[in-house]
Amino acid sequence: GHRVPSTGVCLVVTVDSPDEGYSPRQIASAKNARKAMSMFGSPSAATFKLMVRDNFINNCPVTLDAIRVANNIFGPDAASLQGKMARRPPEHVDSELVEIPPE
């Protein structure tokens, strides 16, 4: 049979930057999509996709693919998340006092 060496080897594929694998045109379109999102009041990516898909914006040069690429490269739009990420109240801690007997 085959003998497996006792030392382990782990191969990891790393990505230099988030825009790796996209063409310059896709990156430029993604930047334009983010700029357009901010011009329309920073809607969520899903809402902006609906606006573009359903032609709510006349003569909009932004494509659904550009919105998807923008989310992949830049992550979620910080301005659209602001105010939507509610702080959860902390769990209640019972403050039960225990008397310590004198020694």
C-alpha positions in Angstrom: 0.0 0.0 0.0 0.9 3.6 0.0 2.7 5.1 3.0 1.6 8.5 4.1 4.3 10.7 5.6 3.7 11.7 9.2 4.2 15.5 8.4 1.1 17.2 7.2 1.0 19.6 4.2 -1.7 22.1 3.8 -2.0 24.0 0.5 -3.8 27.3 0.7 -4.8 29.4 -2.3 -4.6 33.1 -1.5 -6.0 36.1 -3.3 -4.0 39.3 -3.4 -6.9 41.7 -3.6 -10.6 41.4 -3.8 -10.7 42.7 -7.4 -8.5 40.0 -8.6 -10.2 38.0 -11.4 -12.3 40.9 -12.7 -11.5 42.8 -15.8 -10.7 46.5 -15.7 -14.1 47.2 -17.3 -15.9 45.2 -14.6 -14.1 47.0 -11.9 -14.9 50.4 -13.4 -18.6 49.3 -13.7 -18.6 48.2 -10.1 -17.3 51.6 -9.0 -20.0 53.4 -11.1 -22.6 51.1 -9.5 -21.4 52.2 -6.0 -21.4 55.8 -7.0 -25.0 55.5 -8.4 -26.1 53.7 -5.2 -24.9 56.7 -3.1 -26.6 59.1 -5.5 -30.0 57.3 -4.9 -29.7 57.5 -1.1 -27.7 54.4 -0.5 -30.4 51.7 -0.8 -29.5 48.2 0.1 -28.0 46.1 -2.7 -31.2 44.1 -3.1 -33.3 47.2 -3.4 -31.0 48.8 -5.9 -31.0 45.6 -7.9 -34.8 45.8 -8.0 -34.6 49.5 -9.0 -32.3 48.6 -11.9 -34.1 45.4 -13.0 -37.5 47.0 -13.0 -36.3 50.2 -14.8 -37.2 52.6 -12.0 -34.2 54.7 -13.1 -34.4 56.1 -16.6 -31.3 55.7 -18.7 -29.4 53.9 -15.9 -26.0 52.6 -17.1 -25.7 50.3 -14.1 -26.2 46.6 -14.7 -27.2 43.8 -12.3 -23.7 42.3 -12.9 -22.0 45.5 -11.9 -23.9 45.6 -8.6 -23.0 41.9 -8.0 -19.3 42.6 -8.8 -19.4 45.7 -6.5 -20.6 43.7 -3.6 -17.9 41.0 -4.2 -15.1 43.6 -4.5 -16.1 46.2 -1.9 -18.4 44.2 0.4 -21.7 45.6 1.6 -22.2 49.3 1.2 -21.4 50.9 4.6 -23.8 53.8 4.1 -26.7 51.4 3.3 -26.0 49.4 6.5 -25.9 52.4 8.7 -28.9 52.5 11.0 -30.0 49.0 10.0 -27.7 47.1 12.2 -29.6 47.4 15.5 -27.8 46.9 18.8 -29.1 43.9 20.6 -29.9 44.4 24.3 -27.5 42.5 26.5 -28.7 39.4 28.3 -30.0 40.0 31.8 -27.6 39.1 34.6 -29.2 38.1 37.9 -27.5 39.9 40.7 -28.1 37.5 43.5 -26.1 38.4 46.6 -24.6 35.5 48.5 -23.6 36.1 52.2 -20.2 34.9 53.1 -20.1 33.5 56.7 -17.5 34.9 59.0 -14.5 32.7 59.6 
